[in-house]
Amino acid sequence: MTRRTVNHLLLFTVLTALALTWLVPIGVTLLIAVKWNQVYASKPLWSLPSRIALVENVEFAWTTGHLGSSFVNTVLYASVGAICAILIASLAAFSLSHLKPRGAFWWFMLIYSGTIFPFQMYLLPLYDLYVKRDLYDTKEGLLLFYIAICIPFCLFVLRNFFTTIPLEITEA
């Protein structure tokens, strides 16, 4: 065997191991999801089910875990939070890249610094603020939080995009 063949074989082995590392837990999760509770409890993990019970299991989890309201909340927070964050960040990014206010770069760095510091640094001051403003444990408070943590990264991406647009197109 040549050295190139050995390298390809080694690369293939490593990539196969990495793929299995990611795919095995997904396969186990899907296998568990289609089994009846009795079959799951009494047979080995890798045994195939005699009957597929995916619909019944999802229905049981949906009703028992009250997943309906959680799903609606997730869709609400994800969509409204993302839309608001992108809207606010796009206004700021356009301003910083084309309107050029005084100290535009430093304003950008100030906002973008929200992604530099560890997330845990914000928790205690944010908790105190939320308690004082009666936003703790409210949907509005969580939505504001999601918007606020998304704005710095959105600003970074959109500012870099707006800098590629020529000023002549903006003025047209």
Secondary structure, DSSP 8 states (H G I E B T S, - for coil): --HHHHHHHHHHHHHHHHHHHHHHHHHHHHHHHTS-HHHHHHS-TT---SS--HHHHHHHHHHHTTHHHHHHHHHHHHHHHHHHHHHHHHHHHHIIIII--TTHHHHHHHHHGGGTS-GGGGHHHHHHHHHHTT-TTSHHHHHHHHHHHHHHHHHHHHHHHHTTS-HHHHH-
